[in-house]
């Protein structure tokens, strides 16, 4: 079982760290003439167009983001309008802009480099307006393309060792990652981005599903080869990342697993030529689960529970009264979201705004690797530059007490500038949120697949932070970082941990519809 040989993760993680010298010694450049196509296209498969005029949910973004588990009716099956809403507000094209390298299509969720390497597929039984089948979602023409006809949900139930949410779901969305579309810019570090970019998309998907009254859950435990085979993926180019069961039936009535022969469907090449980065393929292979027995064992082990030393003085984060919380709907917030490119350094945010962001984003994720619900793999550390009611300095967020513990007081804008890969955004923000994790403990529990889990969780919590910030008309942007320097800055408290993700929050100086790190 490769998953238990965790040296593979350390080799990949250490080999893709950023440092002051690794950035300067990297000869990589962007070959715009070879830029990947932004969409996966099956030229010979007819589209099933999704409705575009879908009724709004009317649910406030803050409520939708915070919802842990909606209370469904006995049977809650999505119809075609529900699916159209979920797909569009998770991965749909919301803006476009001309660029020297061609047109850039910005999507509903943030993505590194606006490269959108995450693809979505649908596996469903018969639904209102849609026959049972395996479909691919194309954001370019807002359509589904039928790849396999028939009900293959039993295949996914088997691949997940009869995971309850999967066994009772009328429909399931599968997220995949396309290596080259992101590696064109980010090379081997793309495997980290799979988690970040899939996560921000999942934050939208969970929120819109909740607003639609449909249960949704992240499922990371599955036999990789079975899911890849069902989608007919060329696994040197594209791989399955997670499943999201949508809706719930009162009883499982799944068909038996069905043979899924190779399809050989033509797709349009992403580029004239692709560069393969073996480190990513090796990391994915090492974190794959090979059998139903391995999936059941992986899911059944006790969770990793957080443990961090006490720090300095603590500030409790006040919860805003409901009447003071933003009322914009989840759809309105997603449509105006876009990674902020310039922060107003002279501005500040309130402690109430920061508290609302943390309250929404850190209640816990519905995921099979986070049982009991409320468990979390990532620890959150902050550099506070300008938050009314908070001293400037470095902090640790203690979730169980909803407090910020002061690690060291001071003005750290120059340090934040350096840690954020010497980008002005991290220095000009009101607060920088760093995701750090004890990889040793996580790998001991989850094996190499724990690396997928910790990156995916960081991206999903980060996606919720994006939405909670934009719901309050603030700005946010994801940034990359100098790995070891981040740990050194937050040590001794962060000693032994690893840097996973970074998100900056502030007030935009100028809004531009652009995503990326």
Buried (B, 14 or more C-beta within 10 A) or exposed (E): BBBBEBEBBBBBBEEBBBEEEEEEEEEEEEBEEBBBBBBBBBEEBEBBEBBEEBEEBEBBBBBBBBBEEBEBEEEBBBBBBBBBBBBBBBBBBBBEEEEEEEEBBBBBBBBBBBBBBBBBBBBBBEBEBBBBBBBBBBBBEBBBBBBBEEBBBBBBBBBBBBBBBBBBBBBBBBBBBBBBBBBBBBBBBBBBBBBBBBBBBBBBBBBBBBBBBBBBBBBBBBBBBBBBBBBBBEBEBBBBBBBBBBBBBEEBEBBEBEEBEEEEBEBEEBBEEBEEBEBBBBBBBBBBBBEBEBBBBBBEEEBBEBEBEEBBEBBEBBBBEEEEBBEBBBBBBBBBBBBBBBBBBEBBBBBBBBBBBBBBBBBBBBBBBBEEEBBBBBBBBBBBBBBEBBEBBBBBBBBEEBBBBBBBBEEBBEBBBBBBBEBBBBBBBBBBBBBBBBBEBBBBBBBBBBBBBBBBBBBBBBBBBBBBBBBBEBBBBBBBBBBBBBBEBBEEBBEEBBBBBBBBBBBBBEEEBBBBB
